[in-house]
Amino acid sequence: MLRYTFDESLIDIKEIVNPSDSAFQIIVKSEDMRKRVKQVRTYFEDNKDYTDALFYSHEDGTYEVIVRKDMIDAFLIHAFRFQCLKSLHWD
């Protein structure tokens, strides 16, 4: 299982684990971080699998991302790649 950390001054992430997926509630606290989250979104929207990660933008500027259980590691790796996360490590 991958564990992650993030800079709480730039982003807040809450993960809700469900039987078939995980929901990530994301609050961005800077425009630079918003651009990074959008890069992650673009990566997943541009691939051929449309159900691996579903991104929802809310009116208050927060995001909800529903990630299929088999794609959680890929989602976290790409969030790290685009510097939304500070660290990743195997637990």
N, C-alpha and C positions, 0 to 999 in steps of 0.2 A: 504494500500500500504506500502510495506517495503522500508525504506530508509537505506542507508549504507554509511559508511565512510571507507577510506583506508589510509594507510601510503604512501604518495606521494614520499617518498624517496625509497620505495621498489617496488611500482607498480603504474601504471596509468591505469584507467578504464574509457572508454567512452561508454555510453549506447545510442543506437539508437532504439527508440520505433517504431515498425511497427504495422499494424492492427492485425496480427496473431502471432507475435513473437517480441522478442527484440534481437538486435545484440550488443554484448559486444566486444569492441576492447580493448585488454589488452596488455600493455607493461610491461614486468617484468624487474626489475632493479637489481636483485641479483639472484644468483644461488639457494639460499635457497628458495626464492619466486617462482622460476621456479619449484622446487620440489613440493611446495604446490599446484601450479596450476595443475601440473600433477596428484596429488592426487585427485583433484576435477574431472579431466578428467577421471581418472581410475574409480572413483565411478560411473559416468554416463555411461561409456562404458561397465561396468560389469553388469548393470541392464538389464532387459528384454525389456525395451522400447528404441528402437534405435533412435527414433526421438525426444526425450525430450530435449536433448542438443547436438548440433553438434559442435565439436571442429575442428578448422582448424589452423594448424601451418604454419606460413609464413617463407620464407627464412631469413628474417631480425630478426627472433627470437620473433616476436610478435604473438599473438593469436587472432583469431576471434571466438566467440562462439555465435551460433544462438540458442536461447532458446525459446521453445514454450511458448505462453502466460500463459497457465495453469501450467507451471513448473518454472516460474521465481522465485517464493518464495522459492521453493526447491533448485534451483540453488544458490540463495543468502545465504540460510541457510548453505548449504554445503561449499560454499566459506568462510563463517564465521567459520564453524567447522574446516576447514583446515588452518585457520588463514591468508587467503588472504585479508579478511576485518577486520577492527578494531572494527566496531560496526554495529549493526542492530537495527532499531527501527520502530515501527508502526507509520504511519503518519495519 
